[in-house]
């Protein structure tokens, strides 16, 4: 066990626990009724007897009476110090090893009621008992909360100096607060004793804020940074080691480090660099943190004829300079250590031998240590020969290793012959690498360049696949072995990579070679051999390839050619020349794909490019607009496309983890996890697929839809739907397979649980499990119990064969409840819109464990080993990973740009899949916390449409967040209004036609000028999605409704919320005006009529049997449409001070939810629904059903000229006359509009159908 630490932080935590216990025992703590039930205690003068579980002590320390919450590890270590160090605790547990229940007796110095006296005596006893070697000659003064929040001139009065200490071992608590990233193994380490002593003195004794380790490549800076961090780790509360080798943007680095230093609690990150730096400095002030930044030279720019000074930052990375300035100049108690081959700009002005900023220039190893390096390579040398080699190569450890290999390989171990042949002066490691590359074969050089492109550990098989021209496996293996012997590459578990200095050199060689080839002779042969970026690489690696290879090439081209249009002209001419280059046509490679990438990142217009019959390898086409591009006969290898014109609704891994099934609107898509390629599309549902489950053997897939109310069973291998199960009277929310028996279970919005026999499709039985909507159903691993969760606020455990409820958990719910069952069946995790995440034990359901998080939780799930929990919430765009044992957040996954609604573990626990409102699906590496792949959808659906008062203007709001203005006569977009950060779900034109209002899922309402397209005002106030906006009939004010169950009235001039109408108990989806009265419809199945002036609800209609989604009014008749497909017509009579509403008719024609209603100029009622139809009603009868939309009809409006417009999930707007004739179909240009793919290879049938949905065609019409 690590040696106990007696420093300031352990003392502070132990004191905090003692104070917590004394305040609690004195009944001085508010709001502790729950704790009084689970913490048993007895006070006997100076003795305090306690019996409880550690997790309840954790909860106790979270109360407001004292500063901060302790973790379970904090508490256990503090109790250990009470016993062994202060000798005031007697452990009365029968078995101390692993016991969850603690029983102990505290014997204090004063009666338990004398809290202050006991705490003062605690401080005295602690200091008196501290070991001499751990005491500091000048004790560090820890800033209090008040001091830490004080201005800098006050902080300067705080002493942060102490005397040097010996290395202390990390405590278990500290190990949990360390993140070593990709730190190397420094167990084999030579010399550097003096340097380590100096650094330790600077960091610990002198409390330096910023220390720079400088030196040439290969000199050993990285190893020294790891070694000094290991020696000093016991003196710090947190330790974070990060490499900048792949040049992460400063905002990403800050987000990563802030998450760690805040125990993954501080996820509300500032949008600005200054804001995030302020957040970081706050943590560096509050805790003693050791940060290590390795390879800082990766974000420094190389010297140029125009810029000779070294240490300048690359464009876009200047923020790191601000980071170093803030760390060096601001008062705090932490230390940042950086390594670099050159001193970053600005450090020299602040450093000094007695200051807080210092730098250490590393020299080479001496003869003895250099000789040890040479000995490890297996060559025998005399002392004189060692001295000659060490002197010639400046004691550079990497150079000595490479030279030793050269002596063996080239000179057959004859060191005398090697020394006699002479050598150019060794100025830098690049000199030696240049010499070494000259000795490499062509294949070995290719391997070196590819490893520099990969930028991470890579298996030989991948390398062999990528080589152009192809090479036998044996030759590749021999090349790798040769390079490894030369110490140019490293090997680990069958994978290969390079040291940072070697990788940087090879990257520079690539950039130089590509740039010169393109500039001087239009040479594309080198571009044909290598992929500048890899489409299927992990996301963070592909971004590094863009930043470190592709963008620098473009910068070199800009220096020579100037304007981007000249570069585009060169690149397009080279692309065109590939069609006539017989040699390149015979040797397929990467040239065409590389030129396409360069054009895209240059921002060039790609319309109409001819790429026919060319290989397009390792290209990500996800973000490219490829209108009219000719890919006829193209070979797509390892290419990634924009995936679908819809959104991810659900996702689940196959039992073997090799495939991923996703619900994408009404379709199911099957993907290969490894390369994220689409394998198959399953079609059959007529509504969103919001739940999926694989059978235990992975051969069957069950799906459920909340809209078509069916369960479907699929054969995974063929994609065939062989059973459609109907039995629910509401939407299907969850499906599950029994782990042993051939049985499928489903839960729905009707509160029913249905049991199905898959082979026959027979509904075996149904029982009413809950009073409201069921969110989830899941079997325990032994198949004995079924667990269900519901909107009624309960989680219930059923003995499913007898339908007996053998366990019930009650939790607060408004309309959302996330529930996850542990695989051992003993625990349940819940999260809801009541803002809590709770872990329940079926044995003790009355005392759940509360995780340190508050917010609306959409997903909560256990890992396969039940050791971790993943949650996603509406508070931010992150995913949290929790340790079940301690209840602490151990990682936060950040990368989504909007709310995340789903996260699931892979079967082996190594990956997470997440789906977000940003219309992406991401795969995450659990242990590293980084994103390994992203599937990005194209936003097609037009969610809202409205006519202007003149009938010539059309306005649409789309799933991509864009508001578009259309000319009705031409069907063309005339203005594009951008600003919303999420779906533009509702639009309306003001009565005078001069202004446009839009509402969005980003929670805002925007007011736009029709003529200029400028956003006049943004209205903030709704908490959640905005569902509807309307102008009052004369344009005095604007009204909106939303997910937060409110209706808000806005002053259009000031943006002020004038009134908030409260009364609905669920989302308010619909608004309209009936004269002066405002009418609202809600998912709570009610319609309310409001007097806006008095804010009074003057009438409530409660006759609907489904949620009210749309409203329309004309000539005293109010129409309403609901989720159950019914339309009701209401006669509204307004008297003086009275309102009378009576239902005149109920119209049935839609078989699913009605999403849109409008009265035409003729008085005819028109409806649109989830069933994809538009229906025309007169005199209570459906006169005509119009079909054209492929999917949900989301919105409708009627124009002044007697025309109708409908918009839908298929991304189209249909213009109709009242006779039902389609006059025009309009849609925005899709990303692949007119892209030709006839005879294209490397595209699966599922991918081909996706490309067609995105606008691709086989070929141009003849």
C-alpha positions, -999 to 999 in steps of 0.1 A, spaced: 0 0 0 14 35 -8 29 54 21 3 76 39 6 113 30 5 138 59 6 169 38 -18 199 38 -44 183 16 -48 151 36 -50 171 68 -77 194 52 -98 164 41 -95 146 74 -105 177 93 -135 182 70 -147 146 77 -144 152 115 -163 184 113 -190 167 93 -195 140 119 -195 165 148 -220 189 132 -242 159 122 -240 144 157 -249 179 172 -281 180 151 -268 212 136 -273 201 100 -303 212 80 -322 188 57 -307 156 70 -338 135 77 -327 109 52 -292 107 67 -306 102 102 -321 70 89 -289 56 74 -262 69 97 -266 53 131 -247 72 159 -245 75 196 -229 103 216 -213 96 250 -195 127 262 -162 126 244 -170 94 225 -189 92 192 -201 57 180 -209 55 143 -224 27 121 -230 34 84 -219 29 48 -191 50 33 -215 62 5 -237 79 32 -206 96 46 -199 109 11 -235 123 10 -230 138 44 -199 158 33 -219 172 4 -241 193 27 -236 230 26 -223 234 62 -187 228 50 -164 233 21 -169 206 -5 -177 170 -9 -153 141 -1 -150 110 -23 -153 75 -9 -115 71 -12 -110 105 7 -132 91 35 -116 57 38 -81 73 39 -92 98 65 -107 71 87 -74 53 84 -55 84 95 -79 87 125 -70 52 135 -32 49 127 -20 85 129 -41 104 153 -51 72 173 -86 85 180 -106 58 161 -114 22 171 -124 0 142 -152 -23 153 -159 -41 120 -158 -79 122 -138 -79 89 -120 -48 77 -112 -62 43 -137 -50 17 -164 -44 43 -190 -19 30 -205 -13 65 -183 7 88 -186 6 126 -162 28 146 -157 47 178 -141 81 179 -126 92 212 -122 130 211 -103 155 232 -134 174 244 -171 166 246 -186 161 211 -207 192 214 -175 214 216 -170 214 178 -145 243 175 -124 231 204 -121 196 190 -111 210 155 -85 233 170 -70 204 190 -71 182 158 -49 208 141 -24 208 170 -22 170 172 -18 166 134 12 189 133 28 175 164 26 139 151 39 146 116 71 128 107 101 151 107 110 142 72 76 153 59 76 187 77 86 217 57 110 243 71 87 270 57 52 256 56 31 263 25 2 286 31 -29 273 14 -51 300 0 -85 301 15 -116 304 -6 -116 341 1 -80 345 -9 -84 325 -41 -112 347 -52 -92 379 -43 -75 402 -69 -39 395 -79 -24 422 -58 -39 406 -27 -28 371 -38 8 384 -40 7 385 -2 2 347 0 35 328 5 37 298 -18 73 287 -9 85 256 8 117 236 12 126 206 -9 114 172 0 122 136 -10 100 119 -35 67 108 -20 46 79 -32 12 87 -46 -18 78 -25 -47 58 -39 -67 90 -40 -40 108 -60 -37 79 -84 -74 84 -92 -66 121 -100 -38 114 -124 -40 111 -161 -8 102 -178 -22 102 -214 4 88 -238 34 92 -215 62 68 -224 76 41 -202 106 57 -184 116 27 -164 149 25 -184 165 58 -177 202 69 -178 218 95 -157 203 130 -154 208 130 -116 218 167 -115 189 177 -137 164 158 -117 177 174 -85 174 209 -100 140 203 -114 127 189 -81 140 219 -62 124 243 -87 91 225 -86 87 216 -50 110 239 -30 108 271 -51 72 264 -62 79 275 -98 48 281 -119 63 274 -153 93 252 -161 106 247 -197 128 217 -206 146 226 -237 169 207 -260 175 192 -294 154 163 -307 163 129 -292 181 144 -262 157 129 -237 133 157 -228 102 134 -228 117 108 -206 130 134 -182 95 150 -180 80 116 -171 107 109 -146 104 142 -128 66 139 -127 69 105 -111 93 119 -85 71 149 -76 36 133 -80 31 129 -42 32 166 -37 3 174 -60 -35 169 -59 -37 164 -96 -13 154 -124 -20 156 -161 6 146 -188 -2 155 -224 17 153 -257 11 180 -283 26 158 -310 -7 158 -329 -12 196 -323 -46 196 -306 -63 231 -307 -59 250 -275 -97 250 -268 -97 212 -270 -67 209 -247 -83 233 -222 -116 213 -222 -97 181 -216 -76 194 -187 -104 214 -171 -126 182 -171 -99 163 -152 -91 190 -127 -128 194 -119 -134 157 -115 -154 159 -147 -180 183 -130 -170 215 -148 -186 208 -182 -202 242 -188 -172 255 -206 -167 291 -217 -170 297 -254 -140 321 -255 -103 314 -249 -102 340 -221 -131 323 -204 -116 289 -205 -82 301 -194 -100 318 -164 -116 284 -156 -83 267 -157 -65 293 -135 -93 289 -110 -85 252 -107 -47 259 -105 -54 282 -76 -77 259 -57 -56 228 -60 -19 219 -64 -17 206 -99 12 194 -120 6 198 -158 31 185 -183 30 196 -220 53 175 -241 65 183 -277 55 220 -276 75 226 -307 47 208 -326 26 240 -323 55 264 -331 61 276 -366 93 270 -385 116 300 -393 111 314 -428 129 341 -448 102 365 -438 101 353 -402 136 345 -389 128 346 -351 122 312 -335 96 303 -310 66 319 -328 33 300 -327 17 285 -358 -14 302 -371 -44 292 -349 -22 281 -320 -14 315 -305 -36 306 -276 -9 284 -262 12 315 -258 -16 331 -238 -17 299 -217 20 302 -209 17 339 -201 -13 333 -177 4 304 -160 37 323 -155 22 356 -144 -9 347 -124 -6 338 -87 -15 301 -81 -1 270 -64 5 248 -94 32 240 -119 33 236 -157 63 217 -171 68 219 -209 93 203 -232 103 218 -265 131 219 -290 130 257 -290 120 282 -264 84 295 -270 81 332 -276 77 353 -245 91 329 -219 126 346 -219 111 379 -208 97 363 -176 123 337 -166 150 341 -140 170 320 -116 149 333 -87 116 338 -105 85 317 -110 94 309 -146 126 290 -154 141 270 -182 166 241 -183 186 235 -214 194 198 -216 229 188 -227 239 154 -240 248 125 -217 283 121 -203 307 93 -212 295 69 -185 258 73 -192 263 74 -230 283 42 -227 253 26 -210 231 35 -239 256 19 -263 258 -12 -243 221 -18 -245 226 -21 -283 250 -50 -278 283 -36 -291 315 -38 -271 336 -6 -270 367 6 -253 365 37 -231 383 57 -258 358 46 -285 329 54 -262 343 88 -256 347 94 -293 311 84 -301 296 103 -273 316 134 -282 309 131 -319 271 128 -314 269 152 -284 257 126 -260 223 125 -278 207 92 -266 186 86 -298 216 94 -320 238 69 -301 211 42 -305 209 48 -342 247 49 -346 251 17 -326 227 -1 -350 245 14 -380 278 0 -367 263 -34 -365 243 -33 -397 266 -15 -421 301 -20 -406 296 -55 -392 302 -44 -357 336 -28 -366 336 4 -347 371 13 -358 361 12 -395 330 34 -387 351 60 -369 377 60 -396 351 68 -424 345 102 -409 312 120 -406 298 154 -411 294 176 -381 264 165 -360 244 196 -355 209 182 -349 191 149 -350 179 158 -384 215 156 -397 217 120 -386 182 111 -398 191 125 -433 221 103 -433 201 73 -423 174 78 -449 200 78 -476 208 42 -466 172 30 -466 156 11 -495 127 25 -514 103 3 -495 118 12 -461 114 49 -470 78 43 -479 72 26 -446 87 55 -427 65 80 -446 34 59 -440 41 56 -402 44 94 -401 10 97 -418 -6 72 -394 7 91 -363 -2 63 -340 5 26 -334 -4 7 -366 -4 -30 -374 15 -44 -403 -16 -56 -421 -29 -20 -424 4 -9 -437 5 -36 -463 -30 -27 -475 -21 10 -480 12 6 -499 12 16 -535 23 -3 -555 14 -35 -536 41 -53 -518 42 -89 -505 37 -94 -467 72 -109 -463 89 -78 -478 69 -55 -455 78 -75 -425 115 -75 -434 114 -37 -439 98 -32 -405 124 -55 -388 152 -36 -405 138 -2 -394 134 -15 -359 170 -27 -357 181 8 -368 161 23 -339 141 43 -364 107 28 -353 93 12 -322 72 -19 -318 46 -28 -293 22 -58 -294 25 -62 -331 21 -26 -339 46 1 -350 52 38 -347 79 64 -345 95 86 -318 81 121 -320 113 136 -334 115 110 -361 78 114 -370 82 152 -372 112 149 -395 94 124 -418 62 146 -418 83 176 -429 99 155 -456 64 146 -469 52 182 -469 84 194 -486 82 166 -512 46 171 -521 48 209 -522 79 210 -544 65 184 -567 33 203 -572 50 236 -577 80 228 -599 68 202 -624 33 193 -615 46 160 -602 17 140 -588 36 107 -586 45 111 -549 9 121 -543 -1 88 -558 18 68 -533 5 82 -501 -28 94 -487 -25 129 -472 -53 120 -448 -71 88 -439 -109 89 -442 -113 59 -418 -87 70 -392 -98 79 -357 -113 114 -358 -86 130 -337 -59 115 -359 -75 126 -391 -77 161 -377 -40 159 -369 -33 148 -405 -52 178 -418 -34 202 -395 1 188 -399 2 176 -435 -26 189 -457 -29 224 -444 9 230 -444 10 219 -481 -16 245 -489 3 271 -470 34 263 -491 14 267 -522 0 301 -510 35 314 -504 44 307 -540 12 312 -559 -6 338 -537 -43 338 -544 -64 307 -537 -79 308 -571 -45 303 -587 -39 273 -565 -74 259 -574 -66 263 -611 -33 244 -607 -49 215 -587 -79 212 -611 -55 211 -641 -35 183 -624 -67 164 -617 -77 168 -653 -43 156 -665 -47 123 -646 -71 111 -673 -43 112 -699 -14 99 -677 -11 63 -688 14 54 -661 -9 66 -633 -39 50 -649 -21 17 -648 -11 21 -611 -41 30 -591 -33 52 -561 -41 82 -541 -34 112 -565 -70 120 -574 -82 117 -539 -54 139 -526 -61 166 -551 -98 165 -542 -90 169 -505 -67 198 -513 -94 215 -533 -120 210 -506 -98 224 -478 -89 253 -500 -126 261 -502 -127 257 -540 -159 252 -559 -161 215 -568 -191 218 -590 -188 198 -622 -154 182 -616 -146 152 -638 -133 123 -616 -146 96 -639 -127 64 -640 -102 77 -613 -95 60 -580 -109 80 -550 -91 63 -521 -91 73 -484 -113 104 -489 -139 117 -465 -168 131 -486 -190 137 -456 -186 175 -456 -181 180 -493 -206 196 -516 -203 177 -549 -229 191 -572 -227 176 -607 -193 159 -600 -188 130 -624 -177 98 -605 -187 75 -633 -166 43 -631 -148 56 -600 -132 32 -576 -141 43 -540 -118 25 -516 -119 33 -479 -140 63 -487 -166 78 -463 -198 94 -476 -223 117 -459 -244 89 -445 -281 96 -447 -306 123 -452 -323 115 -418 -314 114 -382 -302 87 -358 -330 77 -333 -315 46 -317 -284 24 -317 -273 -10 -304 -242 -32 -308 -244 -68 -320 -235 -93 -293 -201 -99 -309 -194 -61 -311 -187 -63 -348 -218 -46 -361 -239 -16 -350 -276 -14 -358 -291 21 -359 -326 34 -362 -326 62 -388 -360 77 -389 -382 49 -402 -353 27 -414 -327 5 -398 -291 7 -409 -264 -19 -402 -228 -8 -400 -194 -25 -396 -179 -11 -364 -143 -13 -375 -145 8 -407 -179 24 -401 -191 12 -435 -228 7 -441 -237 -29 -448 -274 -31 -451 -307 -11 -449 -338 -27 -434 -371 -10 -445 -406 -17 -434 -415 6 -405 -437 36 -414 -426 56 -384 -394 64 -364 -375 34 -351 -368 44 -316 -358 10 -300 -336 -19 -312 -324 -52 -296 -304 -81 -309 -311 -117 -300 -285 -134 -278 -269 -152 -308 -270 -121 -329 -290 -137 -357 -323 -118 -351 -330 -81 -346 -361 -67 -330 -373 -31 -336 -401 -9 -323 -416 23 -336 -434 49 -315 -454 60 -346 -465 29 -364 -471 11 -331 -455 -21 -343 -427 -45 -334 -408 -60 -363 -385 -90 -363 -356 -91 -388 -331 -117 -400 -298 -99 -395 -279 -116 -424 -305 -109 -451 -323 -78 -438 -357 -96 -443 -386 -87 -421 -403 -120 -413 -427 -109 -386 -447 -77 -379 -462 -78 -344 -492 -57 -337 -508 -56 -303 -500 -22 -287 -526 5 -288 -498 32 -285 -462 37 -296 -436 10 -289 -409 25 -267 -387 -5 -258 -380 -41 -270 -359 -69 -255 -350 -105 -261 -351 -131 -233 -315 -142 -226 -323 -180 -227 -357 -185 -242 -371 -176 -276 -392 -147 -264 -395 -110 -272 -410 -84 -249 -421 -49 -257 -433 -19 -237 -453 10 -250 -469 43 -245 -501 25 -236 -486 12 -204 -488 -24 -216 -460 -50 -217 -465 -75 -245 -448 -110 -247 -443 -124 -282 -433 -158 -296 -408 -148 -324 -412 -178 -346 -449 -176 -349 -455 -139 -341 -480 -150 -315 -489 -125 -288 -485 -148 -258 -498 -124 -232 -502 -88 -222 -505 -72 -189 -510 -36 -177 -477 -29 -159 -479 9 -155 -504 37 -154 -485 58 -180 -460 54 -208 -434 27 -205 -399 39 -212 -379 7 -210 -381 -31 -205 -351 -54 -198 -346 -89 -186 -321 -98 -159 -292 -119 -170 -307 -151 -156 -340 -144 -173 -360 -147 -141 -371 -111 -138 -383 -83 -161 -376 -47 -151 -397 -19 -165 -396 19 -161 -424 44 -167 -436 79 -169 -456 71 -138 -423 75 -118 -418 39 -110 -393 12 -119 -407 -22 -112 -392 -57 -111 -416 -84 -123 -415 -122 -120 -427 -121 -156 -442 -156 -158 -466 -149 -129 -468 -112 -135 -460 -106 -98 -443 -74 -89 -414 -83 -66 -398 -49 -63 -407 -12 -69 -387 20 -70 -404 53 -68 -386 83 -83 -396 118 -93 -405 122 -130 -422 148 -151 -420 133 -186 -386 117 -190 -370 88 -172 -337 71 -181 -332 37 -166 -304 11 -168 -303 -24 -153 -271 -39 -141 -261 -72 -157 -262 -90 -124 -298 -77 -120 -291 -64 -85 -290 -26 -92 -308 0 -113 -295 34 -123 -321 61 -130 -319 96 -143 -348 119 -151 -360 154 -157 -361 157 -119 -324 165 -122 -309 135 -103 -289 103 -111 -295 76 -86 -282 41 -82 -307 18 -65 -300 -16 -49 -331 -39 -50 -321 -50 -15 -322 -15 -1 -344 6 -24 -351 31 2 -315 45 2 -301 50 -33 -266 62 -41 -267 97 -56 -241 105 -82 -226 140 -81 -247 154 -110 -278 175 -115 -296 178 -148 -321 163 -172 -308 128 -179 -317 111 -212 -296 79 -209 -282 58 -181 -266 24 -186 -243 0 -169 -212 -15 -185 -211 -52 -190 -190 -58 -159 -213 -34 -139 -183 -14 -128 -191 17 -147 -222 38 -157 -226 61 -187 -251 90 -186 -260 118 -210 -281 148 -201 -296 180 -214 -273 202 -193 -245 201 -219 -233 182 -249 -212 158 -230 -213 121 -220 -202 112 -185 -185 80 -173 -190 71 -136 -172 47 -113 -199 27 -96 -179 19 -65 -170 54 -56 -198 73 -73 -173 96 -89 -172 108 -125 -140 94 -141 -143 108 -176 -163 132 -198 -166 126 -235 -169 159 -254 -173 164 -291 -210 166 -299 -222 201 -308 -257 196 -295 -277 176 -269 -269 140 -267 -298 116 -263 -283 82 -263 -251 63 -252 -245 26 -250 -215 4 -242 -202 -22 -266 -203 -58 -254 -165 -58 -245 -168 -24 -228 -141 -8 -250 -164 14 -270 -193 37 -265 -218 47 -291 -237 80 -288 -264 98 -309 -270 135 -307 -293 162 -320 -263 175 -340 -272 147 -363 -241 126 -357 -234 92 -343 -200 89 -326 -179 60 -314 -157 66 -284 -127 47 -269 -138 43 -233 -103 41 -217 -89 70 -236 -119 92 -239 -114 101 -275 -137 98 -305 -126 71 -329 -153 77 -356 -182 99 -366 -212 91 -388 -227 124 -400 -261 128 -415 -273 153 -439 -303 173 -426 -331 171 -451 -364 175 -434 -383 208 -438 -400 211 -405 -420 243 -410 -434 263 -439 -454 296 -442 -467 319 -469 -462 356 -468 -494 377 -469 -490 384 -507 -488 347 -516 -455 352 -535 -431 346 -506 -426 312 -490 -406 307 -458 -392 274 -446 -375 262 -415 -353 230 -418 -337 203 -397 -303 219 -405 -313 250 -385 -316 272 -417 -345 295 -425 -349 299 -463 -369 324 -483 -383 312 -516 -397 329 -546 -430 310 -551 -431 316 -589 -396 303 -596 -393 278 -568 -358 291 -560 -342 301 -527 -337 339 -527 -323 343 -491 -308 320 -466 -310 330 -429 -286 314 -406 -281 317 -368 -301 289 -352 -279 263 -336 -305 235 -339 -336 226 -359 -357 255 -371 -390 240 -361 -414 268 -367 -417 299 -389 -442 327 -393 -445 358 -414 -458 390 -398 -492 404 -409 -475 432 -429 -451 408 -445 -420 428 -434 -407 405 -407 -402 368 -402 -402 349 -369 -386 315 -363 -383 292 -334 -357 265 -328 -348 235 -308 -319 256 -296 -344 273 -273 -345 307 -290 -369 327 -311 -355 349 -338 -370 379 -356 -356 386 -391 -359 415 -416 -375 401 -448 -357 425 -471 -321 423 -457 -322 389 -442 -306 402 -410 -316 389 -376 -332 419 -358 -335 403 -324 -330 370 -305 -355 362 -278 -342 341 -249 -363 326 -222 -376 291 -231 -359 262 -213 -358 237 -241 -372 234 -276 -394 261 -291 -423 244 -308 -444 272 -323 -443 309 -330 -473 331 -341 -478 369 -345 -510 383 -330 -535 392 -358 -524 429 -360 -487 424 -354 -484 440 -319 -465 412 -303 -450 377 -309 -461 346 -290 -441 313 -287 -446 280 -269 -422 252 -260 -410 221 -243 -409 239 -210 -448 238 -209 -451 276 -211 -465 301 -236 -445 334 -238 -456 368 -251 -427 389 -264 -423 426 -271 -409 427 -306 -391 460 -301 -372 453 -269 -371 415 -269 -386 415 -234 -408 387 -223 -440 405 -214 -460 376 -201 -456 339 -193 -487 318 -195 -485 287 -173 -511 260 -170 -502 231 -193 -486 200 -178 -466 190 -209 -450 204 -240 -471 231 -257 -470 221 -294 -496 244 -311 -508 280 -311 -533 301 -329 -555 331 -323 -593 331 -320 -601 368 -323 -584 384 -293 -580 351 -275 -549 330 -278 -554 292 -281 -527 266 -272 -525 228 -276 -504 205 -256 -491 170 -252 -511 169 -220 -542 163 -243 -557 197 -235 -565 229 -254 -565 262 -235 -579 296 -244 -561 326 -229 -569 362 -223 -534 376 -231 -540 409 -213 -550 393 -180 -530 361 -185 -561 342 -174 -570 308 -189 -607 314 -198 -614 279 -210 -599 244 -210 -609 217 -234 -601 182 -222 -618 159 -247 -588 148 -268 -575 113 -263 -540 121 -276 -516 150 -274 -527 181 -293 -501 188 -321 -518 214 -343 -545 241 -344 -563 262 -371 -591 287 -369 -615 303 -394 -649 319 -392 -657 307 -356 -645 272 -362 -614 258 -344 -598 227 -357 -573 206 -337 -552 175 -346 -538 149 -322 -513 122 -318 -539 95 -322 -549 106 -357 -581 123 -349 -592 158 -359 -618 177 -339 -639 207 -350 -650 231 -323 -675 259 -325 -662 289 -305 -687 315 -294 -672 346 -279 -696 367 -258 -690 397 -236 -668 382 -209 -679 346 -219 -664 319 -240 -684 288 -252 -667 259 -269 -685 228 -282 -672 199 -303 -691 198 -336 -674 169 -353 -646 143 -351 -628 136 -384 -610 103 -389 -589 96 -419 -553 97 -409 -541 64 -393 -514 81 -374 -506 115 -358 -519 147 -374 -490 172 -376 -505 201 -396 -539 218 -401 -548 248 -422 -580 264 -435 -578 273 -472 -592 306 -486 -623 287 -497 -629 275 -461 -618 239 -468 -599 222 -440 -565 206 -451 -545 182 -429 -511 166 -431 -498 137 -410 -472 112 -400 -488 88 -426 -473 110 -453 -506 122 -468 -524 155 -473 -562 153 -469 -588 177 -480 -620 180 -459 -654 194 -466 -686 191 -447 -669 165 -423 -658 142 -451 -624 136 -466 -629 146 -503 -594 138 -515 -561 123 -502 -530 137 -518 -499 115 -519 -464 128 -528 -444 131 -497 -421 103 -488 -425 104 -450 -440 127 -424 -459 158 -435 -446 183 -409 -462 216 -418 -488 232 -440 -500 267 -449 -525 284 -472 -517 313 -495 -537 344 -505 -540 331 -540 -559 299 -530 -527 278 -530 -516 253 -504 -480 243 -495 -469 213 -475 -434 204 -463 -421 171 -450 -394 148 -437 -383 140 -473 -369 175 -476 -395 187 -501 -422 214 -503 -452 206 -525 -473 234 -539 -510 224 -545 -542 240 -557 -574 234 -539 -584 209 -565 -555 187 -553 -533 192 -583 -495 195 -576 -483 227 -591 -446 225 -581 -421 205 -560 -393 225 -543 -363 214 -524 -329 229 -513 -299 215 -532 -287 184 -515 -249 179 -510 -246 153 -539 -272 168 -562 -265 156 -598 -234 136 -588 -230 107 -613 -221 73 -599 -228 49 -628 -205 19 -626 -188 32 -595 -170 5 -575 -165 0 -538 -200 11 -530 -225 -13 -513 -261 -13 -524 -271 3 -491 -245 31 -497 -258 35 -532 -293 41 -520 -280 66 -495 -262 85 -522 -294 86 -543 -312 101 -513 -286 128 -511 -291 137 -547 -268 114 -567 -278 100 -600 -267 71 -622 -258 93 -651 -270 125 -669 -302 121 -690 -294 116 -727 
